[in-house]
Amino acid sequence: MTIQIPGHLWQRLGELIAAQTGLHFSSDRLDDLKRGVESAGRELGLSRLAEAIEAFTQEPLDQDKLKVLAKHLTIGETYFFRDPKVFETLETKILPPLIHQRRQNERRLRIWSAGCCSGEEPYSIAILLHKLLPDIARWNITILATDINTRFLQKAEAGVFSKWSFRGPISEDLKKAYFKAIDENRFELLQAYKSLVTFEFLNLGEDSYPSLLTNTNAMDLILCRNVLMYFSPTQAAKVVKKLQRSLLEGGWLVTGTAETGSLFEPLLAVNYPGVAIFQKVTEPIREQKPVSKRIQAKPISFAPQPTKAAMVPRPNADELIKAARANANEGHFAAALELCDKALKLDKLNAGAHYLKGSILQEQNQLDDAVASLRRVLYLDREFVLAYFTLGMIMQQKGNMREQAKHFQNALLLLQKYTPNEVIPGSGMTAGRLADVIKSTIHVREVSETK
Ligand SMILES: C[S@@+](CC[C@H](N)C(=O)[O-])C[C@H]1O[C@@H](n2cnc3c(N)ncnc32)[C@H](O)[C@@H]1O
């Protein structure tokens, strides 16, 4: 017997899902919504649709339920080197000048596949970078790959693909070079390429980016392809604004070819045939200068404006920390560290400055120095939850899982003192979201360890 669910309930559920994830179910996709909610309900042991709807219309939807819903409402269409023109343009036009510029100094590239699905897109990028960088081992490469669907992320982490994932233009030779055949229909990406990509849960409908904490800052290139087409225009516009802030000046956003138009107006559409690509040019492109230099060139102004240079007050520690954070967000890590040190000279007991310094050192892969800075934070303030979180992440990087667990447990305990929607100072993230990031980091780790 089918029980009719009143239309307004579907509408309410649709609005809630759109508000929390961006996903939009127009009237012609109502059947998809119904099917998804029904099977998400079954996963939670709710056999009746009415029970499922009740569970999923509680506001705000808690992260566990949201994750279950996302597994049943998202579309997982993807394959290696999807849209060959995109990869050709990246290989011949976008990445070579960037690589040339970076080779002169820091040998660093930061790329984010936002809505990475089961991993074919970020792994295609990893393969491409191996092709373009014969000395890749000497580079500091970040390929962050995020998705809202934890089932897709687990598949991505495993790195095992069926023939169906190769339906794009990937030659047999390429396949042989980069994959190990497990059997006739399953191919495992070789470890050298797998290990270039880091997979994380991230809901683009939330405010967890850009942030040093989610490693979503200072990106050179973001691929967010065939994701926003499922979003409501309002939510898609919010995502584009946040992605724009995640990019470095001059950085690139690639979307799906069907996703163009005024939505991307904060960015500059660049004309490469058959490719939807946008560049961040808030200032005319020129040699990038660290923010500190800009501050020095144009001293911070105070009211009333002093007339003599000698009267210009020196910036205080908080202003220096602010400038340091702005530099870090734009990828000027050396300038950011310099500003942190200046702030600490003025106020050596400033836990915030030690914390920022620790996070930047972590980003620079100077893990021991980062740990020393973060320990100083906790010496000054035992309740600095972000310091525990970052220490946990560093211990994970070092492979010290006992210490990782200890720091994460401390962070989770401290987070209980906050309400889930309270924003943790300095993170732009709510307590509930940070707890979720920690739990999913532990979870992804557990999944990959049991494989
Ligand atoms: C059609 S796939 C595109 C995969 C890949 N980018 C490509 O173009 O081949 C869309 C992906 O977006 C993800 N997605 C949808 N809503 C999302 C959200 N709010 N946050 C993060 N990922 C989301 C889905 O789970 C799915 O993996």
The ligand as an SDF file (V2000), in Angstrom:
LIG
                    3D

 27 29  0  0  0  0  0  0  0  0999 V2000
   28.4900   14.1400  -11.1960 C   0  0  0  0  0  0  0  0  0  0  0  0
   29.7100   14.0230   -9.9540 S   0  0  0  0  0  0  0  0  0  0  0  0
   31.0560   14.8600  -10.6960 C   0  0  0  0  0  0  0  0  0  0  0  0
   32.3910   14.2090  -10.4320 C   0  0  0  0  0  0  0  0  0  0  0  0
   33.5990   14.8620  -11.0950 C   0  0  0  0  0  0  0  0  0  0  0  0
   33.7780   16.2170  -10.6170 N   0  0  0  0  0  0  0  0  0  0  0  0
   33.4450   14.8500  -12.5960 C   0  0  0  0  0  0  0  0  0  0  0  0
   33.1000   15.8780  -13.1810 O   0  0  0  0  0  0  0  0  0  0  0  0
   33.6880   13.8150  -13.2090 O   0  0  0  0  0  0  0  0  0  0  0  0
   29.1230   15.1710   -8.7390 C   0  0  0  0  0  0  0  0  0  0  0  0
   29.7830   15.0060   -7.3680 C   0  0  0  0  0  0  0  0  0  0  0  0
   29.4610   16.1190   -6.5470 O   0  0  0  0  0  0  0  0  0  0  0  0
   29.2810   15.6530   -5.2230 C   0  0  0  0  0  0  0  0  0  0  0  0
   28.4810   16.6270   -4.4610 N   0  0  0  0  0  0  0  0  0  0  0  0
   27.1830   16.9500   -4.5990 C   0  0  0  0  0  0  0  0  0  0  0  0
   26.8140   17.8310   -3.6710 N   0  0  0  0  0  0  0  0  0  0  0  0
   27.9150   18.1160   -2.9260 C   0  0  0  0  0  0  0  0  0  0  0  0
   28.1700   18.9450   -1.8040 C   0  0  0  0  0  0  0  0  0  0  0  0
   27.2230   19.6930   -1.2420 N   0  0  0  0  0  0  0  0  0  0  0  0
   29.4220   18.9690   -1.3010 N   0  0  0  0  0  0  0  0  0  0  0  0
   30.3940   18.2030   -1.8420 C   0  0  0  0  0  0  0  0  0  0  0  0
   30.2080   17.3910   -2.8910 N   0  0  0  0  0  0  0  0  0  0  0  0
   28.9920   17.3380   -3.4310 C   0  0  0  0  0  0  0  0  0  0  0  0
   28.5640   14.3360   -5.4340 C   0  0  0  0  0  0  0  0  0  0  0  0
   28.6210   13.4970   -4.3020 O   0  0  0  0  0  0  0  0  0  0  0  0
   29.2990   13.7720   -6.6470 C   0  0  0  0  0  0  0  0  0  0  0  0
   30.3740   12.9860   -6.2680 O   0  0  0  0  0  0  0  0  0  0  0  0
  1  2  1  0
  2  3  1  0
  2 10  1  0
  3  4  1  0
  4  5  1  0
  5  6  1  0
  5  7  1  0
  7  8  2  0
  7  9  1  0
 10 11  1  0
 11 12  1  0
 11 26  1  0
 12 13  1  0
 13 14  1  0
 13 24  1  0
 14 15  1  0
 14 23  1  0
 15 16  2  0
 16 17  1  0
 17 18  1  0
 17 23  2  0
 18 19  1  0
 18 20  2  0
 20 21  1  0
 21 22  2  0
 22 23  1  0
 24 25  1  0
 24 26  1  0
 26 27  1  0
M  CHG  2   2   1   9  -1
M  END
$$$$
